[in-house]
Amino acid sequence: MLLDIVSVFNMVSILAKKEQSFQLTHEGVK
């Protein structure tokens, strides 16, 4: 149970970082 929460949290943080970097590159292109 605890491991599931940790893995989900890790996935969310990784996705958030990807979206942030994507937005940054998008802004840079503009």
Backbone torsions as a table, in degrees:
resi	resn	phi	psi	omega
1	MET	NA	-51.5	-179.0
2	LEU	-62.5	-40.6	-179.8
3	LEU	-62.1	-38.4	179.5
4	ASP	-60.3	-44.8	-179.4
5	ILE	-62.0	-43.2	-179.0
6	VAL	-63.7	-45.1	-178.6
7	SER	-64.6	-40.5	179.0
8	VAL	-64.4	-43.0	179.5
9	PHE	-61.5	-42.3	179.2
10	ASN	-62.0	-44.7	-179.7
11	MET	-61.0	-43.6	-179.2
12	VAL	-63.1	-44.7	-178.5
13	SER	-64.9	-38.8	179.3
14	ILE	-64.7	-44.1	179.2
15	LEU	-63.0	-40.9	-179.9
16	ALA	-62.1	-42.8	179.6
17	LYS	-63.6	-41.0	179.8
18	LYS	-62.6	-44.4	-179.7
19	GLU	-64.2	-40.4	179.7
20	GLN	-61.7	-49.3	-178.5
21	SER	-64.1	-36.9	178.8
22	PHE	-63.4	-43.9	179.1
23	GLN	-63.4	-41.0	-179.1
24	LEU	-62.5	-46.2	-179.7
25	THR	-65.6	-37.2	179.0
26	HIS	-62.7	-43.5	178.7
27	GLU	-64.4	-39.4	-179.5
28	GLY	-63.2	-38.7	-179.9
29	VAL	-64.2	-40.0	178.8
30	LYS	-65.0	NA	NA
